[in-house]
Each structure stands twice: as structure tokens, then as C-alpha cells.
Amino acid sequence: MKPLSTFSLILRDVWSGLFLRDIFCEFLGTVLFLFIGPLSWDSITDEPLPTLDSSLALSLTLASVCLGEVHLNPVVTLALVAGLRVSPWRAVLLVGSQLLGALSACALLLGIMPTALKSNLGVNEVAPGVYLYQALLVEMAVTFQLVLCVQAATHPKSAFSSMGPAVIGLSVTLGHLVAIGFTGCGMNPARSFGPAVLTMNFHNHWVYWVGPCAGSLLAWLLHDLVLHPRWSCLGDWVTECKETLLKDLSKQSRGPENHMEA
């Protein structure tokens, strides 16, 4: 396929009213989701308040209910790309809107919070005494359970499909309860990215990308190859992946399992 023809197909795939709406919803949803978290951070001790877990879960549920089919998390989008439910070029724009939403939420907080109450915006940091490999494994584990929960809750045959936002909100709460003392709980690279950029604190920031991405891919493998197998082996997945990339890209759309978040 000629490069110009390929670019034309990609442009046709992403330049539509429905997908532009998806991009805006990802941006707005991420702003709503991440605006709450840093507000639940103690500006004096730079420690999370006891309400942080419930605040994040409720803000996630609110954004999901109001906006519908949103991911709000780059690693959820990654799992959907791996599952051939979202095209790579669409994923780039979706993740870009999530990161922009995270930056906007943190910038908005800096603009409205009084100087005396400004904190570090809840930037993720590995706790003292925790080795990097331990932090990496913790981020993998909590993201694994989150993405697996998202896939299970949004599966067409799921008994919890009507309660998806609430179930996923509980998964977010569980992740924070487990990881908050080890890594500050990233579980969402966009959530880690916004405060890191605004405070210019990128110390061990890679942990909050590598860990969640690895956990997301492991969750996808378990869900799509074992629990609800769509392919008999990875070779079949590779074959379908090639076929998907070669066919008319304009026919690709976000399927019924492409909603939500975290």
C-alpha cells in the first residue's frame, strides 16, 4: 500500500464527528477524574487524606456515567489496541487527549488553590525503603486487576454490565488501598504525568509508565486468550492484526466493549 494512500485511510478513520466527540470526551473526562485527586492531598504533610480513595472512585464513576464510552487511562486504551478494538492511530489521539486533560486538571488546580494550600499536586513517588523493582511489581499488580476488571465489567455477557462504572470505581479504590503506601499509586500514567510535569518532578517517573503498561498487557492476555478466548494462540492474533491493519481503516470503529476507563 502506498504511503499517501495509507495516510489517506488513516485520516478518514480519525476525522469524523463521532471520533472527534470521543477525543473531547476523553479530555473532559480526564479533567473531571483528575481534578479531584490532588484536592484530597494534605498540603501540609504532602500525604493523601483518608478520603482520597473514595474521591477518585466517585470522580471516575461520575465521569463514566456522564460521558459514557471513555477510557480515561492510557493503559486501558493500550489493552483495547492489543485486543484490536481500537486502531493504533486512534489510540494515539485518545492518549494525547488524556494527557492533555491531566495537564489541564493540574494547571486548573494550581490556578484556583490559594498559595497557602498548594501542595505537590499528589505527584507519585516511590516510598522510602521500597526498591524500584518492588514499586514496578506493585504498579503492575494494581493495574492488572484494574484493566482485567474493566474488560470483565464491559464484556457483553457480563452480569455487571449495567453497574460497570461503579464496579470499576471499586477497582480503583482497591488499587489505591494496596499501592498508596508503596508508590503513591499511579495505576494511570495520565494521572502520574500531569503532576510530574507541573511540578517538574520526574524522579523514577518511568515506573509509572512501564509498570502499568506491563500490567495492562498481562490483563489483556489473560482475558482475551484464556478467560474469554478470541484466538486459539498468539499466532492467530498476529494474523488478524495484520489483516486489520491492511483492510479499509475507515470501517474500524470503537466496539461495544470499548467503554471505560480508570
PAVO-267885 format. One record per residue (C-alpha): residue in one letter; x negated, y negated, z negated. Coordinates in steps of 0.02 Angstrom, whole numbers, plus 50000, padded with zeros to 5 digits. Example, Ala and Ser with C-alpha at 12.3 -4.5 7.8 and 13.67 -1.06 7.14 Angstrom:
A493855022549610S493165005349643
END
This chain:
M500005000050000K499314983050049P498864971149906L500034957549972S501474969849984T501114976349809F501114958649738S502754955049827L503574970349748I502924965749575L503574948049596R505284954649648D505274966049496V504954952349368W505754937149448S507584940049408G508844931249298L509064946349185F507214948949156L506904930349126R508264931748994D507324946648919I505734936248910F506634921948823C507464933948700E505784941648657F505094924348623L506574918448520G506734934948427T504894934948379V505044917048316L506544921748208F505704937648146L504014929948102F504654913348036I505254921947876G503714932147828P502484918047788L503854909047691S503844923847573W501994921547534D501424913447372S500474897647418I499514897647253T498894915547243D498984919347430E499894935347385P501534941847455L503064938447349P504154953347296T505454947647423L504284949247573D504794966847622S506654963347617S506414946447703L505514954247851A506764968447863L508264956747858S507504944547983L507134959148100T508904965648083L509624948348113A508584945448270S509044962648337V510914960648307C510954943148380L509854946148533G510174964448572E508864973348676V507244966148609H505594974148558L504804960248451N503224970548439P501874973748570V501644991748514V503494995548541T503294988748717L501724999548736A502695015248689L504035010948818V502715008248952A501945025148910G503685032848921L503925024949094R505415014849032V504594997949062S503424993649206P501654987749160W501894970649242R503494967649146A502624973248987V501254960149011L502564946349016L503534953548870V501984954848761G501464937348813S503134930548757Q502974939848591L501254932448558L501864915148607G503344917348490A502164922148348L501094906648378S502644895648386A503344902548223C501714899448130A501494882148207L503274877748156L502904883347978L501334872647971G502344857848032I503774858947908M502924865047749P502324851847625T500444851147605A500544857247425L501494872747479K500484877547632S499714894947621N498634905347735L500214909947832G500074927747770V498564931747879N498174950347874E496564955047786V495844971747732A495914972847543P494284973147443G493664990847418V494584997547570Y493455004247707L493824999547886Y494185017547937Q495445018547794A496265002347849L496335008848027L497165025047972V498435015747865E498915004548011M499055019748123A500165028847999V501395014847963T501525010248147F501765028548193Q503285030148079L503985013548142V503855017448328L504505035148300C505975027648206V506315015248347Q506305029148477A507395040648372A508645027048324T508855020948503H508955038148583P510635040448673K511025055848568S510505048148403A511765048848260F511115031948204S511265022648370S512595010848302M511515007348149G509895005248245P509404987848183A509724992448001V508795008948013I507295000648096G507344986847965L507185000147830S505705007447925V504864990347922T505174989447734L504405006647710G502875001747810H502594986247705L502814995447541V501485008047595A500204996647678I500344979747592G499024984147463F497784990847592T497884979547745G499234966847708C500254977547829G500034972248009M501074985548098N501424972248229P499964964348325A501004948848361R501324946448175S499434947748144F498964937048294G499954921448252P499244917848078A497484922948134V497474910148275L498224895948172T497004898848028M495544903948141N495284919348034F494874934248146H493904944348017N494234962848057H495664957148169W495344971748287V496014983648155Y497744976148178W497714979848364V496814996548377G497725004748231P499505000148283C499185004148467A498485021348423G499945024748307S501175019348441L500455031048572L500455045648449A502285042348410W502675041948596L501775058548623L502735066848482H504425060048534D504345062148723L503325078148732V503875087748577L505455081548491H506405076448648P505305083148788R505465074048953W503945082649029S503275100149004C501475094048996L500415078449017G500085083449198D501935081249239W501895064249155V500395058949261T501295064549419E502875054949376C501835039949326K501035039449498E502715041449584T503465027449479L502055015549523L502205019349708K504085017949728D505045001849758L504674991949600S506214981349617K507284996249569Q506484997549398S507474990649252R507474992049064G508455007649022P509675010648878E508275016148763N507285000248786H508014990648643M507214985348485E505874980748401A504924977848247
END
